[in-house]
Amino acid sequence: MREDIEIRVAKLTFAFMFGAGVYSIIEILYRGYTHPSMTITGGICCVAVYCFAISKIGYLKSAVLSAVFITLSELCVGLLVNRILGLNVWDYSHHKFNIMGQICPLFSAIWLILSMISIPLCRYMDKKLFFYNF
């Protein structure tokens, strides 16, 4: 039982660290910099994508739920970091149909595409990197 918990914690920790690192690299390549709040959010979102990916809910549903989770995370973090704390980490005000400048359909679509790519990778890593499934 204890071994099961340790393996789960290791998998989720790996997913967090992987997501935090990969998201930061993508953002730096895209706009030249990142912010610690986005590194943490990237890690949390990767844990969610990983959990959806290894669940039994199916590929398409996993991808959609992942994209929704990422978009809602972006909204929550954006309201805190950009609106309340005034750090102005990002601003989607110039994108059509944005909500308070924090989320927009364009980036939700990007999150869906990235989720569709990430889910098979998460499943592969779960099977090949970790020899124990929960």
N, C-alpha and C positions, 0 to 999 in steps of 0.2 A: 504494500500500500504506500509506504513512504517513498519507495523507488518511483512509483507512478507519479506522485506529486512532484518529485525532483525532476523527472523527465518532462512533465508538462511545463514546469517553470523554466527549464532550459529552452524548450521550444519557443515559448512565448517571449523569453528574453532575447533569444536569437532573432525572432521576427521583429521585435522592437528595434534592436540595434541595426539590423539590416535596413529596415524602413527608414530610420532616422538618417542613416548614412546615405542611402540611395536617393532619398528625397532631397537632401541637402545638395548632393552632387547635381541632380537634375536642375534644381533651382539656380545653382551657381552657373551652370552651363547656359540656362535660359536667360537669366537677367543679370548675371554677374555677381550676385551676392545672395545670402540667405540671412535668416534671423533665428536665434535660438528657439523662439516660440514655434517656428515652423519645423525645426528639427524634431522637437518633441512631438508635435502634431503628426508629422510624418511617421514617427515610430508608433504612435498610438493607432493611426490609421492602418499601418501595415499589420499590426496585431489583429485588428478587426478583419481585414482582408484574408489573413491566414485562417482565422477561425471560420469565416464563411466558406473558404476554399475547401477545408477538410471536413466540413459538415456534410450531411446527406441531402442537402436541399437542391442540388443540381447546379450546373455551370451558369446558366443564364440568370437564375435567381440570385446566385452568389455574386455575380458581377453587378447586377442592379443594386442589390443591398449594399455592396461595397461602395459603389459610386454615391449612393444616397448618404451612407455613413460619412464618407469623406467630405461631401458637400456640406452636410450639417455640422461637421467638425470645423470646417473652414468658416462657416457662419458664426459659430459660437466663439471660436478663437479670434476671429476678426472683430466681433463686437467688443470683446474684452480688450484685445491688444490695440486695435486701431481706434475704436470709438471711445471706450472708457479711459484707457491709458494714454491715448493720443500718440502712439508710436508710429502710426502711418506706415506699416510694413507693406501693405498693398492697397490698391484702390481700383476696383473694377467699374467705377462710375462711368467711364467712357464706353463700356460694353452695353449693348442692347439688353433690355429686360433684366438688368442687375437688381439685386435687393440690397439697398443701403450701401452699395459699393463693395460689398463683402463677398457675394457669390453671384454667378451669372451662368446662363445656359452653356456658353462656350466651354467654360472650365468644368462644368458638370459632365459634359460630353467627353472632355479629355480624361476626367477621372474614370468614366465608364470604359473608355478604350484601354487605359492603363490597368484597370481592374481585370479586363478580359485577358490581357497579357499576363498579369500577375498571378491569376488563379491557377493556371497550369503550372507555373513556376513554383508556387507554394505547395501544390500537390506533389510535384516532383521532389522538392526539397524534403517534404515530410516523409516520403517513401525512401529516398536515397541517402539523405544526410542523417536522418533519425531512423534507426532500425526498429523502433518501438512505436506503435500507434495507440492513441487513446480514443 
